[in-house]
Amino acid sequence: MTLAYLLVFAAVLAVSYLIYITRQRTLQVRSDASLATRIQPIDIEAFRNLIDPAEREYLRLRLPGPEFRAVQRKRLRAMAAYVKTAGRNAELLIDIGEGALSASDPHAAEAARQLIDNALFLRRNARFALYRIRIALAWPDSGRAAVAILHGYERLNGSAMLLGRLQNPSAPVRISATS
């Protein structure tokens, strides 16, 4: 009987939390301009260097084992920071894309759909990559944790630039430091 009360209490807490989150999200009024300014550009070349297997192998050959693992952990933490930023940018671009879906221009609406699809895909991959990076922090010799994020982010960059050019050619959305 106590277990039933506990389960009912947990269900009520979960539902009330979901209602709270939903109300908070609907109360936040966002404009595309404010969202675009919150995007943090990522240095693609530095990120590419972090995930480069040749660079990792070079460090493995040049450094003693314990020193390599320490350096690799630092690189993995930096990689995690890039992946988190990419995930946050993807969330912002989803909001921008949702705002642009109602555009009267069919090309802009299609670009918004493509942006949303790419951003959803990247956001999901970013969560998975963070999980893999956490595992790699325990075993720094493990392989490529965030390669898919780089390719997804480059594709997302192209979608964001296309939508930005269609909506406002004078101020395109920029999500990478080097394009």
GIDA-V301938 format. One record per residue. N is the residue number from 0. SS is DSSP state (~ for helix, > for strand, _ for the rest). PHI is phi as a letter, one per 40 degrees, with the letter a starting at -180 (none if undefined). D_CENTER is the distance of its C-alpha to the mean C-alpha in Angstrom with 1 decimal. Layout:
BEGIN
n/ss/phi/d_center
N/SS/PHI/D_CENTER
N/SS/PHI/D_CENTER
END
This chain:
BEGIN
n/ss/phi/d_center
0/_/none/44.2
1/~/c/42.2
2/~/c/39.3
3/~/c/39.4
4/~/c/39.3
5/~/c/36.4
6/~/c/34.4
7/~/c/35.3
8/~/c/34.3
9/~/c/30.9
10/~/c/30.5
11/~/c/31.6
12/~/c/29.1
13/~/c/26.2
14/~/c/27.3
15/~/c/27.9
16/~/c/24.4
17/~/c/22.9
18/~/c/25.2
19/~/c/24.4
20/~/c/20.6
21/~/c/21.5
22/~/c/23.9
23/~/c/21.7
24/~/c/19.0
25/~/c/21.9
26/~/c/23.6
27/_/c/20.8
28/_/c/21.8
29/_/b/19.2
30/_/b/20.1
31/~/d/18.2
32/~/c/19.6
33/~/c/18.4
34/~/c/14.8
35/~/c/14.9
36/~/c/16.3
37/_/c/13.5
38/_/c/11.0
39/_/b/10.9
40/_/c/11.6
41/>/b/10.7
42/_/c/13.8
43/~/c/13.4
44/~/c/16.8
45/~/c/16.3
46/~/c/13.2
47/~/c/15.3
48/~/c/18.2
49/~/c/16.4
50/~/c/15.8
51/_/c/19.1
52/~/c/21.5
53/~/c/24.5
54/~/c/23.5
55/~/c/23.1
56/~/c/26.4
57/~/d/28.1
58/~/c/27.2
59/~/c/28.5
60/~/c/31.7
61/~/c/32.3
62/_/b/31.6
63/_/c/33.4
64/~/d/31.7
65/~/c/31.0
66/~/c/29.9
67/~/c/27.6
68/~/c/25.9
69/~/c/25.6
70/~/c/24.1
71/~/c/21.7
72/~/c/20.5
73/~/c/19.9
74/~/c/17.9
75/~/c/15.8
76/~/c/15.2
77/~/c/14.2
78/~/c/11.9
79/~/c/10.3
80/~/c/10.1
81/~/c/8.3
82/~/c/5.7
83/~/c/5.6
84/~/c/5.8
85/~/c/3.2
86/~/c/1.4
87/~/c/5.0
88/~/c/5.7
89/~/c/4.9
90/~/c/7.0
91/~/c/9.4
92/~/c/9.9
93/~/c/10.7
94/~/c/13.3
95/~/c/14.5
96/~/c/15.0
97/~/c/16.8
98/~/c/19.0
99/~/c/19.9
100/_/c/20.9
101/_/c/24.3
102/_/c/25.1
103/_/c/28.6
104/_/c/27.8
105/~/c/27.0
106/~/c/25.1
107/~/c/22.8
108/~/c/22.3
109/~/c/21.6
110/~/c/19.1
111/~/c/17.4
112/~/c/17.5
113/~/c/16.1
114/~/c/13.2
115/~/c/12.5
116/~/c/13.0
117/~/c/10.6
118/~/c/7.8
119/~/c/8.9
120/~/c/9.1
121/~/c/5.8
122/~/c/4.6
123/~/c/7.8
124/~/c/7.6
125/~/c/5.0
126/~/c/7.6
127/~/c/10.3
128/~/c/9.6
129/~/c/9.8
130/~/c/12.9
131/~/c/14.3
132/~/c/13.9
133/~/c/15.8
134/~/c/18.4
135/~/c/18.6
136/~/c/19.3
137/~/c/22.3
138/_/b/23.4
139/_/c/22.3
140/_/c/24.2
141/_/c/21.8
142/_/c/20.1
143/_/c/16.9
144/_/c/14.0
145/_/b/11.0
146/~/c/12.9
147/~/c/11.2
148/~/c/7.8
149/~/c/10.1
150/~/c/11.9
151/~/c/9.3
152/~/c/7.9
153/~/c/11.7
154/~/c/12.4
155/~/c/10.1
156/~/d/11.8
157/~/c/15.0
158/~/c/14.5
159/~/c/13.7
160/~/c/16.7
161/~/c/18.9
162/~/c/18.4
163/~/c/18.9
164/~/c/22.1
165/~/c/23.3
166/~/c/23.0
167/_/a/24.0
168/_/d/25.0
169/_/c/25.8
170/_/b/22.4
171/_/c/19.5
172/_/c/15.9
173/_/b/14.7
174/_/b/11.1
175/>/b/12.4
176/_/c/15.5
177/_/b/17.2
178/_/b/17.3
END
